[in-house]
Amino acid sequence: MSATTDGTPAADFATVEAAEHDWIARRRAALGRPPRHEDCVGLGLSGGGIRSATFNLGVIEALDRAGLMRDVDYLSTVSGGGYIGACYSWLRASLPDEAGNPFEQPLPGGGRVIDWLRRHGRYLIAARGYSLWTLLASIFAATFLNLLVLGPVVLLAVYAMTLGWLPLGWPPSLAGLPDPDPRHHHHGYLLLLALGAACLATFPLTALGFGVAAGIRERASMARIDGLRVLMGRQLAVGLCLLAVGLIPVVHAFWDQFSGRFESSVMHVLGQHMSYLLPMLSGVVAMLAGRGGRTPGRLQVASTGLALVIYGMLVLAYHLVVHVDVVGTPLFWALLVLAALLASTLNINRISMHGYYRARLSETFMPRPGGSLHARPMEFRLDELGPDRGAPLHLVNTTLNTSSSPDQRRHGREGASYVLSPLYCGALATGYTRSNGFPGGGMALSTAFTISGAAIDPSNSAVGSRAVSSLMALLNVRLGYWADNPSRPRGRLPGEWWWLIAREMFGVGLDERHARIHLSDGGHFENLGLYELIRRKVRHIVVCDAGADPDLDLADLGRAIERVRVDFGAEVRLSADRLVAEHASGEARRPWLLGEVLYADGSRGRIVYIKPMRIAEAPADLYAYARAHPSFPNQPTSNQFFGEAEFEAYRTLGRCLVERMLAEAPANGMAEWFDRLWAGDVGPTPASE
């Protein structure tokens, strides 16, 4: 088995699970609780940005006041749920043993932790001196640096394609169109034209082979037929793309000749630039026309528009090389040297918006209370979350991009669960490495929950378009993280920035086999934190689903249930009928579901599913906020700027829901709470078949 960064073999999950059982046993001993048996408890906090963070803050507060958080063995968080989950873990690790409610602890500058969180609901711009302009400047700086590193290389590649390095000439019908300058014979573009033509020319042969394979029974295997279908699709797509790029000199020459027919100097100059302005402008128009579209037709219009924008950028690069001759200037070569230095020395994770995002999240959700045991929150490592501090074992859920994986299931899903915890970091696909063995001195908690919230990223299944992914990667619009593969450690390569961005732009090398793997928002795989709790056969599970769901589609719950069934053979039995009926009425009296988990080994667990909904007999302030904001409690996740009113509304809702559950089933422990919830439930018992 491959070695990890500290020289030890990459662990399998059995090793990870054994270490977790020992960690939980030591935590229970520190709290004076009995050893772990069949009573393991897990709390899952879903994604959903600041909305999920504030709702789950209320949930944790209510559970903590009832003394039930001490019974939680696993805290499994995703994205926004990780904001407040990391806050809770950090506070428990930082506070003395005798400290009470962590959110009520005083801060050195005055006020309590809860006051700090409330003031920082606009966490992206909440720091002193920060504003929307600061956020925009950081985005533009990340884009500028990425273009500075990639631009000279792209221009150099375009220049190489314009040179004459083949013993061939252009076809007579096109010979006069490329630039007559002897330096520019455009053999690179000619080669692309030839390859594109070859793809299309061989398509009939492949179609004939497909017909023979499908028509002859002895040759008609499903694998062979499917392979030929995929090949034919790629021949058409790749062939047309190669022809389009190969014809760039022809397109540019056409517009040069067309503009020369005008006597007006203005029209002549404008015509020289129409070769790239026309596709870019028409692409922007198409993108605007398809903006926000959910139908396949509008989505296709938007994707086509984006492809035109990218094509226009390629034509612009050709124009700069051939007509402006930027490659012949000393400035270009100076920029190329600078690009090489930056690509080889700077950390791509810190240059992208990941660095800004991490700094803002850690400042907001990792405040230092009075008497804190740790001085530097941003550098606080996951492995410093020890079992003696009383916090649950924190599982930070992220997604490993597997869109290029040879494994059919991982390839189809375009992602796999990748967990960061105080003990191990990794996935089944890569193996696991000790958290304190991560490069750079260990995986920081701030880095972990920032990765888990990396919703905006070019390399995930939510994007759904290679053109969109390519443009996002080019402009460095990304929160994702490039990490070392636990099973394939390797030092930094020269010019690594170029290779990593190229993998994102072209969608290659995004899988579990490479030394650098790509991680992003855990919600890109499973958004509830339920998946990893089921993997561990947790017997008592509480899941808080705070993702935006105005129509109560329960999409995140449905995907989680489907994936644990497929991967673990576990059946999660939850009936949503009552919840749907209460949603239709406009107000919910019991916005939670009780169900069971039937594991593959025959053992059983129980699950409480909590859903933010408008509740009957709500407190007056919550009622007033809901009346003023019709979309509450499903305001869009794109709104990451919560003021005091939004913060308190979601926090109050989370606290009220759990307090209502506790009022119906008061208990002194989590197992007793589950028993009383089921005893008072009007539906079928969890043991029913």
C-alpha positions, 0 to 999 in steps of 0.5 A, spaced: 500 500 500 502 507 498 505 511 503 502 517 506 506 524 507 509 521 514 511 515 511 506 510 514 501 506 509 495 509 507 489 506 512 483 503 510 476 504 513 477 499 519 483 502 521 479 509 521 473 506 525 477 502 530 481 509 532 474 513 532 472 508 537 478 509 542 477 516 541 469 516 543 471 511 549 476 516 551 471 522 551 466 518 554 470 517 560 472 524 560 465 526 561 464 520 566 459 517 561 459 509 560 463 506 555 460 505 548 456 500 546 449 500 542 448 507 544 452 511 539 449 518 537 450 522 531 448 529 530 448 531 522 448 539 520 446 540 513 449 545 508 445 551 506 450 557 508 449 562 513 442 560 513 444 553 515 449 556 520 444 560 524 438 555 524 443 549 527 446 554 532 439 554 535 438 547 535 445 546 538 443 551 543 437 547 545 440 541 545 446 543 550 441 547 555 438 540 555 444 537 557 444 532 550 450 535 547 454 531 551 451 525 549 453 526 542 459 522 539 459 524 532 458 531 529 457 530 522 457 537 518 456 539 511 458 546 508 454 551 512 452 546 518 460 546 518 460 553 520 457 553 526 459 546 528 466 548 527 465 554 532 462 549 537 468 544 536 473 550 537 469 553 543 469 546 546 477 545 545 478 552 547 474 553 554 476 550 560 473 544 563 468 548 568 466 553 562 458 552 561 454 554 555 460 556 550 456 561 546 455 565 552 462 565 554 465 573 554 470 575 549 476 580 551 473 585 547 466 585 551 460 582 549 459 574 549 460 569 543 453 569 541 453 577 540 460 576 536 456 571 531 450 575 531 454 582 529 458 577 524 452 575 520 455 578 514 461 574 515 464 575 508 465 583 509 463 583 517 471 585 519 473 592 520 475 595 514 471 590 509 466 592 505 463 589 498 468 593 495 473 589 499 470 582 496 470 585 489 477 587 489 479 580 492 475 576 487 478 581 481 485 580 484 484 572 484 482 573 477 488 578 475 493 573 478 490 567 474 490 571 468 497 573 469 499 566 470 495 563 464 495 569 459 503 569 457 503 561 456 496 561 452 499 567 447 505 563 447 502 557 445 498 561 440 504 563 437 507 556 436 501 554 432 502 560 427 509 558 425 511 554 419 513 547 422 510 542 417 512 540 410 505 542 408 501 548 405 494 550 406 489 547 401 488 552 395 481 554 397 484 557 403 491 558 402 490 566 401 486 567 407 491 566 413 496 572 414 501 572 408 507 574 413 512 568 412 513 567 420 506 565 420 504 559 416 499 557 421 501 549 421 498 548 428 491 550 426 492 546 420 494 540 424 487 542 428 483 542 421 486 535 419 485 532 426 478 535 426 476 533 419 479 526 420 474 525 426 468 527 422 471 522 416 472 516 420 465 517 423 461 513 417 466 507 419 465 507 426 457 508 424 458 502 420 462 498 425 456 500 430 451 497 425 455 490 424 456 490 432 449 491 433 446 487 427 450 480 428 448 477 435 455 474 436 458 481 436 452 484 439 455 485 447 452 491 451 459 493 452 461 493 445 455 497 443 455 502 448 463 503 447 461 505 440 456 509 441 460 513 446 466 513 441 461 516 435 459 522 440 466 524 441 468 523 434 462 529 432 464 533 438 471 533 438 471 533 430 467 540 430 471 543 436 477 542 432 475 544 426 472 551 429 479 552 433 483 550 426 479 555 422 480 561 427 486 564 422 480 563 416 475 567 420 480 572 422 482 573 415 475 574 412 473 579 417 480 583 415 478 582 408 471 584 409 473 591 413 478 593 407 472 594 403 469 600 407 472 607 405 471 609 412 477 608 417 472 607 423 469 601 419 475 599 417 478 599 424 472 596 427 472 590 422 479 588 424 476 587 431 469 583 429 472 576 429 473 576 436 467 581 438 462 578 434 462 571 438 463 574 444 458 579 444 453 574 441 455 569 446 453 574 452 447 576 449 445 568 449 447 567 456 443 573 458 437 570 454 438 563 458 440 566 464 436 563 470 433 558 465 431 551 468 428 548 462 433 544 457 432 549 452 434 555 456 440 551 459 442 549 452 442 557 450 446 559 456 451 554 454 452 555 447 453 563 449 458 561 454 462 557 448 461 563 444 465 567 449 470 562 450 471 562 442 471 569 442 477 569 447 481 564 443 480 569 437 482 575 441 489 571 443 490 570 435 489 577 434 494 579 439 499 574 436 498 576 429 496 583 428 499 586 435 505 582 435 505 582 443 510 576 443 515 580 439 515 585 445 520 585 451 514 586 456 511 579 454 517 575 455 518 579 462 511 577 463 512 570 461 518 569 466 514 572 472 508 567 470 513 561 471 515 564 477 508 565 480 506 558 477 512 555 481 512 558 487 505 561 489 500 556 493 494 556 488 489 555 494 491 561 497 491 565 491 484 563 489 478 565 493 479 560 498 484 564 502 479 570 503 473 565 504 477 561 509 480 568 513 473 570 513 470 564 516 475 563 521 474 570 524 467 569 524 466 562 527 472 562 531 472 567 536 477 567 542 473 567 548 476 569 555 481 564 558 482 561 551 487 555 551 489 557 544 492 563 541 491 562 534 484 560 531 486 560 524 492 555 525 488 551 530 489 543 527 483 538 527 488 533 531 488 538 537 480 537 538 482 532 543 477 527 546 478 530 553 475 537 551 468 534 551 466 536 544 463 530 539 468 527 534 467 532 528 467 529 521 467 535 516 464 532 510 467 534 503 467 532 496 472 528 492 472 530 485 471 523 481 469 526 474 475 522 470 475 516 475 475 509 471 470 507 477 463 507 473 460 509 480 464 514 482 465 517 474 457 517 474 456 521 480 462 525 479 464 525 486 465 521 492 465 522 500 471 525 503 472 526 510 476 530 514 476 529 522 481 530 528 484 523 527 484 521 519 483 525 513 481 521 506 476 517 503 475 509 501 477 511 494 484 514 496 485 511 503 486 515 509 492 519 512 493 521 519 490 528 520 497 531 523 500 528 517 497 532 512 502 537 509 504 544 512 503 541 519 497 538 519 490 539 517 487 546 520 480 546 522 479 553 519 481 549 512 477 543 513 470 547 514 472 552 509 473 546 504 466 543 506 463 550 504 466 551 497 460 551 493 462 555 488 467 551 484 468 549 476 470 542 478 463 539 480 457 536 478 453 542 480 456 546 474 453 541 468 457 544 463 464 544 460 464 551 457 462 554 464 467 550 468 473 552 463 471 559 464 470 559 471 477 556 472 480 561 467 477 566 471 479 563 478 472 563 480 473 557 485 473 556 492 475 548 491 482 546 494 487 542 491 490 537 496 495 531 497 492 524 495 493 520 502 496 514 497 500 518 493 504 523 496 509 527 492 513 534 493 511 540 489 512 540 481 515 546 477 509 550 474 504 546 478 499 552 478 499 551 470 497 543 470 492 544 476 488 549 472 489 545 466 486 539 469 480 544 471 479 547 465 479 541 460 476 536 466 482 531 465 485 528 471 480 529 476 479 523 480 482 519 486 489 516 482 493 523 482 498 525 487 493 532 487 486 531 488 480 536 488 476 537 494 470 541 494 463 542 498 461 536 501 454 538 499 456 536 492 456 529 494 451 529 500 448 535 503 446 532 510 452 529 513 448 522 514 452 518 509 458 518 514 454 516 520 450 511 516 457 508 514 459 508 522 452 504 523 450 510 528 444 507 532 441 514 534 441 519 529 439 527 529 439 530 522 437 537 521 436 539 514 437 546 513 438 547 505 433 551 501 427 547 500 421 552 499 417 546 495 419 541 500 422 537 495 426 533 500 431 532 494 437 532 499 434 527 504 432 523 497 439 523 495 442 521 502 437 515 502 439 513 495 446 513 496 446 509 503 442 504 500 446 503 494 453 503 498 452 500 504 445 496 503 442 500 509 435 502 508 432 509 511 425 508 513 422 515 513 415 517 511 414 524 509 406 524 508 405 528 515 410 533 513 408 534 506 401 535 509 403 540 514 407 544 509 401 544 504 397 547 510 402 553 511 404 552 518 407 545 521 406 543 528 411 538 528 416 539 523 420 533 524 420 526 522 421 519 526 424 513 522 429 507 523 435 505 519 436 498 518 443 496 517 446 491 512 448 486 518 441 486 521 442 491 526 437 497 527 438 504 528 433 510 529 433 517 526 430 524 527 429 528 521 428 536 523 426 541 517 426 548 518 418 550 517 413 555 519 411 553 525 404 554 528 404 558 535 410 561 533 413 567 538 411 573 536 417 576 533 418 570 529 411 571 526 412 578 525 419 576 521 415 571 517 410 575 515 415 581 512 419 575 509 414 570 505 420 566 503 422 565 510 425 559 512 427 558 505 431 564 503 436 563 497 442 560 499 445 565 495 444 570 500 450 570 505 449 577 508 445 576 514 443 582 518 441 581 526 433 580 524 435 574 519 440 571 524 435 571 530 429 569 526 433 562 524 436 562 530 430 562 534 426 557 529 432 552 530 431 553 538 424 553 538 423 546 534 428 543 538 425 546 545 418 543 542 420 536 541 423 536 548 417 539 551 413 533 548 418 528 550 423 531 556 429 526 557 435 526 561 439 523 556 439 522 548 437 515 548 431 516 553 429 522 549 429 517 543 424 513 547 420 518 549 419 521 542 417 514 539 412 513 545 409 519 543 409 519 535 402 518 532 405 514 526 408 507 526 413 504 530 420 504 528 420 496 529 414 495 524 416 492 517 
